[in-house]
Amino acid sequence: MQLEYIYKMLLDILTTPSLALAIIAAVGLIVLKKRAAEVFTGFMKVFIAVIMVGSAAGVIVVALLPMNSLFELAFGFRGIYALGEIYTAAAMPILGFEISAILGLGFLIHLVIVRFVPKGSFKQVFLTGHVMWTEAGLTAIVLNNYGFRGTDAILLGGLIQGIYLTVSNALTWWCMKPTTDGRFGLGHIISIPTAASAIVAKYLGNPKNDAEKVKFPESLSFLRLPSVVAALIMASVFIILSVGAGPSVVEARFSGGVNFIAWSLITGVTFGAGVELILAGVRMFIGEILPAFKGISEKVIPGAIPALDMPAMFSLAPTALMVGVAIHVPLLIGFSLLQVVLGFPTIMLPNAIVAFFDGAVVGIVGNKLGGLRGIVLGSVVNCLYYSFMGVFGTPFMGLEKLGFAGMGALADDATWAVIIAGICTLLGRRP
């Protein structure tokens, strides 16, 4: 009973990003022999900053929730919605033990690999807790589809998880290193499309045409404020979708009777407020976690580099961020409509969360390597990969066996679902 309590406590810490990263910061400061007051201050500032970022992301998610339903109403098609948190949370009552054990074992294997590999792209520690959880969920779900449960699923899944947490960072280090000046890598489930987008941006773009150097007229100076631009873009999108779906429908089903234009403006500005909160939290977080992590990398895992969540990049190139987001919105809509025209039996719905977060990362990386042209071309690659790889890879998860409908996989998840399915097939298992 005592062991179960300790295990649950450790699991709760590991799966709570704010607490886990605050502890990591405190350990780093202790290793650096900082005074107790400095250790406590660093711990609390990271704790608060990550909660700020998480709360802001929650504000953004809530603001975007109606969007996919509005797409269905406005354009008349149905499809699957891709988000790892949804299917992992849904699978917890069924595969909770496997998911939790795969999460813990996989992270341990990842740390061992990072500790003993030479310096280079593999020397990154994956620190995005909720992504580790969703990837453990993906792994458990695919393994379940191929008949792996219990100990077999935990051992095989833990190994796969450990490899994923190590390899996904390495795939993008070559483009993240110049983007972040080598301070941190990308710890998220967009490694493959980000790397593909970056290759296109690097070889077909023009880094001299830097989006951050675009000179706006004084009357357009507000375009350099990410939160303001985000609010305007999303308010415009909601107004267009509301007109397509029908103002009366929107006011009856989504706005609680509030006029559809007023509701669209409020929702868009709420989205912009979330962006502002994220940027503020990230500035505080980066200012504390990087010096603290330096202590860990020097003493515990020599040469290690933190691989952080996407918002850690947002303050690096705010103009490029918004250009990437602005391009992703019509592209995701366009590729979904293309699937409708081509008669796909399953349509990947445009995902506003992908449009913002993925668009931000692709915009920042694409601009660094290929300027404005790099942002445009990289966005095309990322949206194409998200839309079509998700449709192809989702069936390998076997979500229908768990009674789930309307759920799908993001591009990286879909790719890893295919890889895990291939491993299971080589081991003689069939869905």
C-alpha positions, -999 to 999 in steps of 0.1 A, spaced: 0 0 0 28 24 9 46 16 -24 14 23 -43 10 57 -26 46 66 -34 42 55 -70 10 76 -74 27 106 -58 57 103 -82 33 98 -112 13 129 -102 44 150 -100 57 137 -134 24 143 -151 20 178 -137 42 200 -159 42 230 -136 53 210 -105 78 188 -124 95 218 -140 95 238 -108 113 209 -90 138 206 -119 145 243 -115 150 240 -78 174 210 -83 193 230 -108 197 259 -85 207 236 -56 234 221 -79 246 256 -86 249 261 -49 224 290 -48 211 303 -15 179 289 -1 160 321 -8 171 320 -44 162 283 -48 127 290 -33 122 320 -55 132 301 -86 110 272 -77 79 295 -72 86 316 -103 88 285 -126 57 270 -108 37 302 -114 50 308 -149 41 273 -162 6 275 -145 2 309 -163 11 293 -196 -12 263 -190 -41 285 -179 -36 307 -209 -36 277 -232 -68 266 -215 -83 301 -223 -73 296 -259 -87 260 -261 -121 271 -246 -122 300 -271 -116 276 -300 -140 249 -289 -170 261 -311 -149 264 -342 -149 228 -354 -187 225 -350 -190 258 -369 -170 243 -397 -194 214 -400 -224 237 -400 -209 263 -424 -194 239 -450 -216 209 -445 -192 180 -439 -182 159 -409 -149 143 -401 -124 135 -373 -109 159 -348 -73 154 -339 -60 161 -304 -40 137 -282 -55 149 -250 -89 138 -261 -83 102 -269 -58 97 -241 -82 110 -215 -110 88 -230 -87 58 -229 -77 62 -192 -106 43 -177 -97 13 -200 -60 15 -204 -50 37 -174 -25 13 -159 -7 7 -192 -6 44 -200 7 54 -166 34 26 -166 45 33 -202 48 70 -192 71 63 -162 92 36 -178 95 55 -211 108 86 -193 133 66 -173 146 50 -205 148 84 -222 169 98 -193 193 69 -194 198 73 -232 204 111 -228 228 105 -200 251 82 -219 249 94 -255 277 117 -267 270 154 -272 248 163 -301 212 163 -312 203 133 -290 215 152 -259 181 167 -251 158 161 -222 121 161 -231 103 183 -205 68 187 -218 48 166 -193 14 166 -210 29 155 -243 47 126 -226 12 116 -213 -5 118 -246 23 98 -263 20 71 -237 -17 71 -245 -11 68 -282 13 39 -276 -10 20 -253 -40 25 -277 -21 12 -307 -6 -17 -288 -41 -26 -275 -53 -26 -311 -27 -53 -318 -35 -74 -288 -8 -61 -263 -21 -56 -228 -6 -57 -193 31 -64 -188 38 -70 -226 23 -36 -234 42 -19 -206 76 -33 -215 73 -28 -253 55 5 -249 80 19 -224 108 11 -249 89 28 -277 81 58 -255 118 62 -245 129 61 -281 103 85 -291 111 111 -264 148 109 -276 144 107 -313 116 134 -317 139 160 -302 168 150 -323 149 153 -356 144 190 -351 176 201 -334 193 210 -366 167 237 -372 160 246 -336 196 252 -328 198 284 -350 163 294 -341 169 294 -303 206 300 -304 211 266 -290 194 274 -257 166 248 -260 150 223 -283 115 214 -293 97 189 -270 64 183 -287 45 161 -312 52 181 -343 88 170 -348 84 153 -382 63 180 -399 84 207 -384 116 191 -397 100 186 -432 88 222 -432 122 235 -422 139 216 -450 117 232 -475 121 267 -459 159 263 -458 164 252 -494 136 271 -512 133 302 -490 152 334 -486 164 342 -451 173 377 -460 136 385 -464 131 384 -426 95 389 -414 108 406 -383 124 433 -404 93 442 -423 87 479 -418 50 485 -411 35 520 -415 29 537 -382 -8 532 -386 -2 494 -387 23 493 -358 -3 472 -339 6 443 -362 38 438 -342 16 429 -311 9 392 -313 -21 393 -290 -38 421 -310 -32 404 -343 -44 370 -329 -76 386 -317 -83 403 -350 -76 371 -370 -97 348 -348 -126 373 -346 -126 376 -384 -126 338 -387 -155 334 -363 -176 361 -381 -171 343 -414 -180 309 -399 -210 324 -382 -223 339 -414 -218 305 -431 -235 285 -404 -263 311 -400 -264 339 -374 -296 325 -358 -280 290 -354 -249 306 -338 -270 326 -314 -292 296 -305 -264 270 -301 -231 288 -293 -234 324 -281 -262 320 -256 -284 345 -274 -256 372 -278 -255 388 -313 -232 367 -335 -209 397 -344 -205 407 -307 -199 370 -298 -173 366 -325 -155 397 -313 -155 386 -277 -143 352 -286 -115 365 -308 -103 390 -281 -105 362 -255 -82 342 -278 -59 372 -280 -59 376 -242 -47 339 -239 -19 347 -263 -8 377 -241 -8 355 -210 12 328 -227 39 353 -238 41 368 -203 44 333 -186 70 321 -211 92 351 -205 92 344 -168 96 306 -173 125 309 -197 143 334 -175 143 309 -146 144 274 -161 174 279 -184 199 290 -158 186 263 -134 188 236 -162 224 246 -168 233 234 -133 216 200 -140 233 196 -174 267 204 -160 265 182 -129 239 154 -135 235 150 -173 266 168 -187 259 186 -219 221 181 -218 198 206 -234 161 211 -224 134 203 -250 105 226 -242 69 231 -251 59 252 -282 51 284 -263 87 287 -252 94 299 -288 67 325 -291 87 355 -279 115 348 -304 98 362 -335 63 376 -329 57 388 -364 68 355 -380 45 338 -355 14 356 -366 23 353 -403 25 315 -398 -8 314 -379 -25 336 -406 -14 313 -434 -23 281 -415 -60 291 -411 -69 292 -448 -46 263 -457 -62 239 -432 -96 249 -444 -86 244 -480 -71 210 -475 -102 198 -457 -123 210 -486 -100 193 -510 -106 160 -492 -143 166 -496 -139 173 -533 -118 142 -537 -144 121 -520 -124 110 -489 -146 88 -467 -130 105 -437 -122 142 -435 -96 157 -412 -114 187 -398 -95 220 -397 -81 224 -362 -78 259 -349 -54 247 -321 -31 233 -348 -35 265 -368 -22 286 -339 4 265 -321 18 246 -351 15 277 -373 35 297 -347 63 272 -346 65 267 -384 63 305 -388 92 311 -364 114 283 -377 105 289 -414 114 326 -410 147 319 -394 158 296 -422 139 310 -452 123 344 -444 88 351 -455 89 326 -484 101 300 -459 71 307 -437 47 303 -467 63 271 -481 68 256 -446 32 262 -438 20 244 -469 41 214 -460 29 213 -424 -8 217 -433 -6 191 -460 11 166 -437 -14 173 -409 -44 169 -431 -35 138 -450 -12 119 -427 -38 121 -399 -64 105 -422 -40 77 -432 -26 69 -398 -57 71 -375 -71 37 -385 -40 20 -371 -50 31 -336 -82 10 -336 -101 37 -317 -134 21 -327 -125 -10 -306 -126 13 -275 -159 28 -286 -145 61 -296 -159 80 -326 -149 112 -343 -114 112 -329 -82 112 -348 -44 116 -346 -22 146 -352 5 142 -379 33 130 -356 10 107 -337 -3 93 -369 32 86 -381 42 69 -349 9 49 -350 20 35 -383 55 28 -370 42 10 -338 17 -9 -360 46 -21 -381 66 -32 -350 35 -52 -338 32 -68 -373 68 -78 -373 62 -94 -339 34 -115 -354 4 -95 -341 -26 -85 -361 -54 -60 -353 
